[in-house]
Amino acid sequence: MEPASPKKTDDKKVEQPWSDKERNLIVNHVLTHIATVGYAKVFSKLPEMLAKEGCPTRPVRNYHDQWRRKICKDLLSIYGGKTPSTPASPTKAASSPKRKRKEVS
């Protein structure tokens, strides 16, 4: 049998799940540098920076995808600008608290 090639080893690293540490480093890096380097280039330094922190090496595109798919959604769910009058879910919008109290008593 042949020894595992470096490419296969790298593929295993890429398949590792994203950690909160990685996401935290990505958020800090993007928010710190986006104004100076711009959105298109802000992800290019991430693989090197995260490797120094002991995180798995991934293609630059994966960092961009993780930002767009997971991190942005998480940030928007926290800081999305919902007003207090905006219901948190469609079920809460369908029934008011007063109506529920009348049905219970």
Backbone torsions as a table, in degrees:
resi	resn	phi	psi	omega
1	MET	NA	143.7	179.7
2	GLU	-83.4	146.3	175.0
3	PRO	-66.8	154.5	-178.9
4	ALA	-62.1	134.4	179.7
5	SER	-76.2	157.2	178.3
6	PRO	-58.8	-32.3	-179.6
7	LYS	-62.3	-42.7	179.4
8	LYS	-64.9	-38.4	177.3
9	THR	-63.2	-43.6	178.0
10	ASP	-62.5	-38.2	179.0
11	ASP	-61.2	-38.6	179.1
12	LYS	-64.1	-38.8	178.5
13	LYS	-64.7	-38.2	-178.7
14	VAL	-66.4	-32.5	-176.0
15	GLU	-79.6	-6.3	179.8
16	GLN	-65.2	144.0	178.4
17	PRO	-66.3	155.4	179.1
18	TRP	-74.9	135.7	179.3
19	SER	-97.7	160.9	176.0
20	ASP	-63.4	-33.5	177.6
21	LYS	-60.7	-46.6	178.8
22	GLU	-60.6	-47.0	-179.3
23	ARG	-61.4	-40.9	178.5
24	ASN	-61.6	-45.4	179.0
25	LEU	-64.2	-39.3	178.8
26	ILE	-63.4	-48.1	-179.4
27	VAL	-59.5	-48.1	-179.6
28	ASN	-61.3	-42.5	-179.9
29	HIS	-64.6	-48.6	-177.5
30	VAL	-63.2	-48.1	-178.0
31	LEU	-66.6	-29.3	179.2
32	THR	-76.1	-39.4	-169.5
33	HIS	-107.7	-7.6	-174.8
34	ILE	-62.9	-34.7	-179.1
35	ALA	-69.4	-31.1	-176.7
36	THR	-90.7	-36.8	-176.6
37	VAL	-106.3	-17.4	-179.6
38	GLY	89.9	160.1	-174.9
39	TYR	-64.2	-38.3	-175.9
40	ALA	-64.6	-32.3	-174.8
41	LYS	-104.5	-8.3	-172.8
42	VAL	-64.7	-25.3	-177.0
43	PHE	-87.5	-12.9	-174.2
44	SER	-66.8	-28.6	-179.0
45	LYS	-88.9	-9.5	-175.2
46	LEU	-62.1	-44.9	-178.0
47	PRO	-56.8	-44.2	180.0
48	GLU	-64.9	-45.9	-178.3
49	MET	-64.0	-45.5	-178.3
50	LEU	-69.8	-33.1	177.1
51	ALA	-62.3	-38.6	177.5
52	LYS	-63.6	-27.0	179.6
53	GLU	-88.6	2.0	178.0
54	GLY	87.0	14.6	179.1
55	CYS	-87.4	155.7	178.9
56	PRO	-63.0	148.3	177.8
57	THR	-82.1	132.1	-179.8
58	ARG	-134.8	157.9	175.0
59	PRO	-64.0	149.8	-178.7
60	VAL	-54.7	-38.8	-178.8
61	ARG	-58.8	-35.3	-179.8
62	ASN	-65.0	-35.1	178.0
63	TYR	-67.5	-41.2	178.2
64	HIS	-63.2	-44.0	178.9
65	ASP	-63.5	-42.1	179.4
66	GLN	-63.0	-39.5	177.3
67	TRP	-60.8	-49.4	-174.7
68	ARG	-71.4	-42.6	-172.9
69	ARG	-82.0	-39.2	-172.8
70	LYS	-112.2	-53.4	-171.7
71	ILE	-66.6	-46.6	179.6
72	CYS	-60.0	-41.9	179.5
73	LYS	-63.1	-42.0	178.6
74	ASP	-64.1	-44.5	179.5
75	LEU	-64.5	-41.6	179.6
76	LEU	-67.4	-31.9	177.9
77	SER	-68.2	-28.0	178.6
78	ILE	-87.5	-46.6	-172.9
79	TYR	-116.6	30.1	-172.4
80	GLY	-73.9	-0.3	176.9
81	GLY	81.2	22.6	176.1
82	LYS	-68.6	135.4	175.8
83	THR	-84.1	158.1	179.9
84	PRO	-58.4	-25.7	-179.5
85	SER	-81.2	-10.1	179.4
86	THR	-78.1	125.0	179.2
87	PRO	-67.8	147.3	-179.1
88	ALA	-73.4	-28.0	-179.5
89	SER	-148.2	161.5	179.5
90	PRO	-61.0	-31.4	-179.6
91	THR	-67.7	-34.7	177.8
92	LYS	-70.4	-29.0	178.9
93	ALA	-72.5	-28.3	-175.2
94	ALA	-74.4	-32.0	-177.7
95	SER	-131.1	137.3	179.1
96	SER	-89.1	157.0	179.6
97	PRO	-61.5	-35.4	179.5
98	LYS	-63.1	-42.3	-179.8
99	ARG	-62.3	-41.1	179.8
100	LYS	-63.5	-41.4	-179.8
101	ARG	-62.5	-40.3	-180.0
102	LYS	-64.6	-38.3	-179.7
103	GLU	-70.0	-33.2	-177.5
104	VAL	-73.4	-40.8	-174.9
105	SER	-79.4	NA	NA
